[in-house]
């Protein structure tokens, strides 16, 4: 191996280390329990990305110097041999840069303009009044993108790292769900706080977003695996991931599971077996029922002194009737599979059709019950099927308020927003919104420092320019992933995107999503 190859190999190892760090160490890192869970990860990402970026720049500089030395050597040799001409292919600008580079540059520039023009310049730099997703964090994302998109190569070991990191976070979430607190995180929390924080990731919404990234990866690898050991490892990791995300008792956990199933069905290229596909989900259902019953029937109570709330979807999942129906269906599939293999090849069009129909039907139902049949009593389903202030845990309120405010903004703010991650100070300092924001604190027990829809958040904080750059970056990354047949990364990135319709960008799990998007643009990242 010549000097340049050694330098490039070193750069790949550094990028690989970065990716593994964010999937294994970063989610588990904490300092003072939940009290500074966002701040400590924010401080960690700043230091880590800066160090790794500096190392990669040193490697790049070394490579460049070696290239120049080689060029000088060629010139000397060509002078000695007059008949030998140096022929080097000329590279166009497009050979050095890809379109996602320009989108990432646009994201950085737009966030910079947004911060500089913000009425809350100081707060927009570090996002201290939000989720630490300010300008500095965006610069960290740019550093991650440069390193991963240029040098990361995914392999089987990386999948094991994903399985281990997510399983550790999920296992801790399962323990917390059944009232076991091994890290003593809950001792000094208030009753209200103890219900919404979990594992080493903080808020249950943020905790759930990790599994939106990891479950699709593990599920696709589990179906693709030819080696028994690989399938066993991902099988158990899937069970922990699925049970772990449900343990957060956040309704969005079931959106994560449904999205993972739909995405894998649509993008999986192998002819997988339906029984093998269903097995981890069925076992996770049994495990969830057992764990939930333990929590509800024993004297061991949630750390608040009262039983932890169980999500309506979890209640539906663990009902005896649901368990019986799914069990009968699974056994029937096993029996049929013994005589005629239930493979995806035979039924893919049906599955894809159902996968597309389900979200379409849901949207149509929301439109119908919101604008056509406004009076019918939907019971507990009202908050899911009728758009109002209470829709999706009061997301309807903050979405309507933010859209109304955006339409009233001046042209500069419409283009570049109010500043990165300054939703809370901005809205609470507007008298006509301050009272409404205060009322929501009374209703929900918490304040909105984020719009809980990433696309709306970027529109509001970085304007239409920032939103366009962000969407362009995602679309072009996925397009590059499709060209490279990197389906395992595509399903992961789309899993996060789907959840982001109801979730929030922050410094805890969003960097992991940036790793996936960046890897979609790497030239060599197929599993080997």
ROKOL-563619 format. One record per residue (C-alpha): residue in three letters; z, y, x. Coordinates in steps of 0.001 Angstrom, whole numbers, padded with zeros to 6 digits, always signed. Example, Ala and Ser with C-alpha at 12.3 -4.5 7.8 and 13.67 -1.06 7.14 Angstrom:
! ROKOL-563619
ala+007800-004500+012300 ser+007140-001060+013670 
//
This chain:
! ROKOL-563619
unk+000000+000000+000000 unk-001047+003375+001532 unk+001180+006466+001536 unk-000282+007966-001650 unk+000156+004732-003590 unk+003776+004552-002474 unk+004330+008146-003594 unk+002745+007480-006990 unk+004809+004324-007410 unk+007973+006328-006675 unk+006949+008868-009333 unk+006480+006067-011862 unk+009918+004645-011079 unk+011541+008056-011578 unk+009790+008462-014960 unk+010817+004933-015913 unk+014416+005725-015011 unk+014267+008838-017189 unk+013016+006893-020226 unk+015657+004181-019783 unk+018373+006792-019360 unk+017556+008440-022696 unk+017514+005138-024568 unk+020596+003577-022982 unk+022987+006142-021463 unk+022266+009332-023387 unk+023110+008064-026925 unk+026409+006578-025710 unk+027535+009551-023605 unk+030478+011576-024891 unk+033190+013855-023573 unk+035774+014868-026180 unk+035104+012490-029082 unk+033188+014206-031905 unk+034521+017662-031113 unk+031801+018450-028565 unk+029354+015584-029139 unk+026379+017958-029412 unk+027484+020322-026647 unk+028180+017587-024110 unk+024776+015985-024674 unk+023163+019434-024458 unk+024822+020051-021093 unk+023818+016584-019915 unk+020150+016977-020842 unk+019925+020332-019050 unk+021293+018907-015812 unk+019494+015589-015987 unk+016032+016961-016828 unk+016351+019664-014174 unk+017252+017118-011486 unk+014556+014616-012479 unk+011952+017365-012798 unk+012839+018645-009313 unk+012520+015129-007894 unk+009132+014633-009583 unk+007891+018011-008295 unk+008927+016988-004776 unk+007029+013724-005211 unk+003993+015610-006540 unk+004165+018016-003572 unk+004343+015086-001142 unk+001314+013507-002813 unk-000622+016778-002588 unk+000186+017167+001094 unk-000985+013614+001763 unk-004202+014350-000103 unk-004811+017420+002048 unk-004105+015433+005219 unk-006603+012780+004125 unk-009188+015452+003414 unk-008726+016953+006884 unk-009062+013491+008423 unk-012322+012927+006566 unk-013674+016269+007793 unk-012839+015391+011394 unk-014536+012014+011066 unk-017614+013544+009463 unk-018001+015952+012359 unk-017923+013060+014810 unk-020465+011164+012720 unk-023090+013761+011857 unk-025012+011407+009581 unk-021979+010719+007392 unk-021641+013075+004444 unk-018424+013595+002570 unk-019019+012880-001070 unk-016182+013515-003480 unk-016727+013586-007216 unk-016010+016986-008708 unk-013366+016982-011392 unk-013576+019244-014398 unk-010530+020988-015847 unk-010407+018424-018635 unk-009845+015695-016018 unk-006556+017338-015026 unk-005317+018378-018465 unk-005401+016794-021904 unk-005218+018548-025241 unk-001551+017707-025785 unk-000761+019616-022575 unk-002098+022759-024204 unk-000146+022103-027391 unk+003057+021647-025381 unk+002303+024869-023517 unk+001752+026591-026867 unk+005110+025269-028143 unk+006903+026703-025099 unk+005140+030089-025274 unk+005671+030435-029039 unk+009369+029548-028727 unk+009680+032120-025949 unk+008047+034828-028091 unk+010212+033799-031039 unk+013399+034055-028958 unk+012460+037385-027359 unk+011611+038932-030733 unk+014638+037439-032520 unk+017486+039537-033892 unk+019677+036768-032496 unk+018249+036533-028996 unk+021405+035218-027335 unk+021962+032536-029986 unk+018304+031456-029857 unk+018499+030691-026155 unk+020967+027817-026483 unk+021063+027247-030262 unk+024863+027421-030177 unk+025061+028350-033883 unk+022803+025445-034784 unk+022300+022040-033185 unk+021709+023208-029579 unk+017941+023116-030168 unk+017242+026538-028716 unk+014738+027733-026136 unk+016413+025943-023210 unk+016195+022624-025049 unk+012500+023230-025731 unk+011997+023807-021996 unk+013768+020477-021373 unk+011336+018806-023800 unk+008428+020295-021843 unk+009897+018847-018645 unk+010295+015432-020291 unk+006700+015569-021521 unk+005266+016436-018105 unk+007111+013583-016393 unk+006640+010851-019014 unk+003027+011636-019909 unk+002021+011524-016226 unk+003969+008610-014844 unk+005655+006374-017425 unk+004565+002750-017755 unk+006197+000729-020536 unk+007029-002922-019932 unk+009179-005723-021334 unk+012282-004571-019453 unk+012068-001226-021209 unk+012099-003006-024588 unk+015279-004794-023504 unk+016787-001395-022660 unk+015849-000113-026133 unk+017401-003229-027669 unk+020606-002887-025645 unk+021114+000856-026114 unk+020460+000831-029866 unk+022551-002320-030345 unk+025562-000791-028584 unk+025325+002343-030727 unk+024781+000206-033834 unk+027634-002171-033026 unk+030016+000760-032651 unk+028722+002080-035991 unk+029411-001307-037618 unk+032953-001313-036259 unk+033512+002232-037500 unk+032124+001180-040875 unk+034816-001476-041275 unk+037571+000890-040173 unk+037820-000116-036518 unk+037991+002822-034098 unk+037882+001379-030542 unk+037189+004759-028891 unk+039901+006604-030892 unk+037377+009203-032085 unk+038843+009664-035563 unk+042475+010385-034749 unk+042281+014194-034863 unk+039546+014639-037479 unk+040098+015982-040973 unk+039639+013717-043981 unk+036242+015246-044815 unk+034984+014950-041235 unk+035953+011314-040878 unk+033513+010315-043601 unk+030429+011857-041993 unk+030814+011115-038259 unk+030091+007774-036637 unk+029450+005944-033356 unk+028819+008213-030328 unk+026086+010188-032099 unk+028115+012371-034446 unk+026855+013157-037931 unk+025530+010187-039908 unk+022153+011936-040403 unk+021713+012180-036629 unk+022986+008627-036151 unk+020382+007380-038647 unk+017531+009104-036807 unk+018110+006951-033701 unk+017244+003828-035674 unk+014146+005460-037128 unk+012884+005300-033532 unk+014257+001941-032408 unk+013862-000363-035441 unk+010026-000027-035566 unk+009797-000742-031814 unk+012007-003822-032027 unk+010344-005123-035195 unk+006843-004902-033763 unk+007879-006446-030447 unk+009731-009207-032327 unk+006522-010081-034202 unk+004329-009813-031099 unk+006550-011871-028794 unk+005165-015157-027533 unk+008241-016083-025520 unk+011177-017557-027409 unk+013744-015584-025351 unk+012038-012264-026177 unk+012015-013103-029862 unk+015680-014160-029837 unk+016770-010960-028067 unk+014867-008674-030441 unk+015911-010775-033456 unk+019618-010161-032825 unk+018979-006549-031809 unk+017169-005992-035119 unk+020075-007438-037099 unk+022517-005103-035327 unk+020170-002131-035739 unk+019567-002746-039448 unk+023211-003488-040245 unk+024301-000618-038019 unk+022128+001970-039729 unk+023390+000845-043147 unk+026979+001104-041865 unk+026500+004854-041593 unk+026426+004864-045427 unk+023687+007479-045401 unk+021035+006970-048081 unk+018372+007829-045515 unk+019164+004530-043774 unk+017093+002808-046432 unk+014241+005249-045858 unk+014357+004199-042195 unk+014202+000506-043117 unk+011442+000998-045702 unk+009390+003182-043335 unk+009764+000632-040523 unk+008494-002166-042761 unk+005554-000117-044061 unk+004512+001173-040639 unk+004668-002223-038960 unk+002663-003787-041795 unk-000009-001101-041394 unk-000222-001107-037578 unk+000715-004641-036519 unk-002313-006347-034989 unk-001077-009939-034719 unk-001200-012525-037506 unk+002561-012698-038016 unk+004455-015055-040283 unk+006110-013627-043423 unk+009206-015837-043079 unk+009781-014699-039493 unk+009254-011104-040625 unk+011809-011356-043441 unk+014521-013240-041528 unk+016328-010325-039781 unk+016313-008251-042974 unk+017714-011063-045107 unk+020466-011845-042583 unk+021297-008141-042324 unk+021694-008066-046116 unk+024229-010910-045985 unk+026076-009272-043098 unk+026175-005926-044913 unk+027628-007593-048013 unk+030320-009345-045978 unk+031273-006203-044055 unk+031308-003994-047150 unk+033510-006473-049007 unk+035910-006551-046054 unk+036151-002750-046172 unk+036684-002563-049922 unk+039004-005524-050499 unk+041472-005403-047633 unk+044401-003112-047008 unk+042575-001725-043981 unk+041221+001592-045211 unk+038767+004098-043894 unk+040389+006572-041510 unk+040797+009130-044291 unk+043470+007097-046040 unk+041041+006228-048814 unk+038029+003957-049032 unk+034909+005245-047467 unk+032149+006176-049875 unk+029496+003494-050180 unk+025956+004769-050684 unk+024291+004017-053999 unk+021524+002108-052217 unk+024075-000043-050388 unk+025783-000808-053684 unk+022425-001903-055082 unk+021657-004004-052003 unk+024919-005965-052074 unk+025027-006600-055819 unk+025200-010311-056525 unk+022007-010115-058569 unk+020084-008447-055710 unk+021358-010924-053133 unk+020469-013849-055404 unk+016927-012597-056094 unk+016184-011959-052416 unk+017701-015306-051416 unk+015597-017222-053962 unk+012459-015374-052871 unk+013178-016059-049183 unk+013849-019764-049789 unk+010634-019988-051831 unk+008725-018410-048930 unk+010265-020904-046493 unk+009240-023841-048696 unk+005707-022537-049223 unk+005426-021830-045505 unk+006085-025504-044741 unk+002871-026466-046524 unk+000730-023366-046134 unk+001508-020792-043457 unk+002394-017415-044996 unk+000646-015285-042400 unk-000196-011600-042516 unk-003910-012216-042193 unk-004110-013602-045731 unk-002096-010883-047439 unk-002461-007770-045266 unk-004607-005840-047743 unk-002064-006505-050485 unk+000846-005400-048278 unk-000980-002285-047080 unk-001886-001419-050675 unk+001731-001735-051786 unk+002898+000221-048732 unk+000606+003116-049623 unk+001307+002930-053366 unk+005116+003103-053110 unk+005426+006613-051565 unk+002601+007918-053763 unk+004339+006646-056906 unk+007617+008214-055767 unk+006016+011635-055295 unk+004352+011391-058703 unk+007679+010476-060322 unk+009397+013482-058724 unk+006607+015756-059975 unk+006767+014235-063464 unk+010541+014507-063894 unk+010634+017978-062321 unk+007769+019686-064153 unk+006847+017518-067169 unk+009831+015621-068524 unk+012648+017974-067509 unk+015266+016900-070030 unk+015431+013104-069858 unk+018754+011860-068490 unk+018116+009965-065237 unk+021781+009246-064525 unk+022571+008697-060848 unk+018862+008782-060029 unk+018638+012481-060979 unk+019286+013699-057423 unk+016446+011505-056146 unk+013820+011850-058886 unk+014181+015465-060032 unk+013830+018364-057628 unk+016690+020836-058014 unk+019367+022478-055902 unk+021198+019151-055797 unk+018104+017169-054724 unk+018773+014916-051688 unk+022369+016093-051065 unk+021579+019750-051751 unk+018525+019859-049537 unk+016687+021220-052567 unk+018876+024333-052423 unk+018303+025137-048759 unk+014578+024339-048965 unk+014011+026726-051888 unk+016134+029445-050331 unk+014343+029244-046977 unk+010861+029268-048530 unk+011718+032318-050635 unk+013094+034087-047565 unk+010079+033148-045430 unk+007692+034636-048004 unk+009652+037912-047838 unk+009520+038129-044021 unk+007392+040657-042129 unk+004181+039491-040471 unk+005795+039075-037018 unk+008440+036710-038357 unk+005888+034826-040440 unk+003883+034220-037270 unk+006707+033513-034790 unk+009823+032957-036899 unk+013384+034209-036664 unk+014177+032549-033332 unk+014801+028928-032273 unk+017735+027290-034085 unk+019320+030433-035588 unk+019136+029501-039281 unk+022878+029806-039888 unk+023537+033291-038450 unk+020304+034588-039966 unk+020928+033455-043540 unk+024666+034152-043629 unk+024074+037762-042556 unk+021733+038456-045480 unk+023930+039563-048410 unk+021735+038058-051138 unk+021896+034639-049434 unk+025435+034740-048026 unk+027113+034031-051380 unk+024781+031115-052127 unk+025430+029683-048664 unk+029151+029991-049278 unk+028866+028273-052666 unk+027166+025287-051028 unk+030084+024938-048619 unk+032344+024657-051661 unk+030052+022126-053394 unk+029290+019913-050401 unk+032161+020519-047995 unk+029755+021550-045236 unk+027537+024454-044187 unk+023785+024385-043564 unk+022985+025312-039966 unk+019607+023582-040236 unk+017085+023288-043075 unk+017155+019465-042982 unk+013374+019264-042890 unk+011941+019578-039409 unk+008591+020971-040523 unk+010257+023636-042657 unk+012745+024292-039844 unk+009958+024982-037351 unk+008107+027158-039872 unk+011250+029212-040476 unk+012427+029481-036864 unk+009128+029638-034921 unk+006713+030722-037656 unk+003388+029351-038736 unk+002257+029401-035084 unk+005159+027226-033993 unk+004654+024785-036855 unk+000914+024506-036126 unk+001588+023819-032427 unk+004187+021173-033283 unk+001945+019374-035791 unk-000987+019585-033382 unk+001119+018021-030631 unk+002144+015125-032898 unk-001358+014495-034277 unk-003042+014556-030856 unk-000339+012349-029330 unk-000820+009749-032069 unk-004592+010034-031695 unk-004244+009314-027965 unk-001936+006420-028810 unk-004528+004927-031154 unk-007182+005197-028442 unk-004903+003364-026038 unk-003820+000817-028692 unk-000187+001762-028164 unk+000823+000724-031672 unk+004414-000095-030741 unk+004905+003568-029809 unk+002923+004888-032785 unk+005146+003140-035347 unk+008223+004489-033562 unk+006976+008078-033525 unk+005895+007910-037171 unk+009260+006419-038144 unk+010949+009544-036822 unk+008339+011817-038442 unk+008882+010255-041878 unk+012645+010632-041604 unk+012238+014211-040359 unk+011060+015215-043845 unk+014745+014933-044831 unk+016385+015214-041427 unk+017007+017743-038697 unk+015950+018425-035139 unk+018851+018471-032688 unk+019669+017669-029092 unk+021217+014238-029727 unk+018248+012054-030765 unk+015232+014392-030784 unk+014856+014064-026959 unk+014405+010309-027458 unk+011609+011045-029928 unk+010004+013363-027343 unk+010037+010441-024885 unk+008026+008347-027376 unk+005523+011112-028138 unk+005076+011802-024425 unk+004545+008110-023666 unk+001694+008035-026197 unk-000194+010351-023855 unk+000388+008334-020679 unk-002702+006596-019303 unk-001026+003318-018469 unk+001765+002364-020833 unk+000714-000913-022403 unk+003310-003696-022197 unk+002583-005936-019203 
//
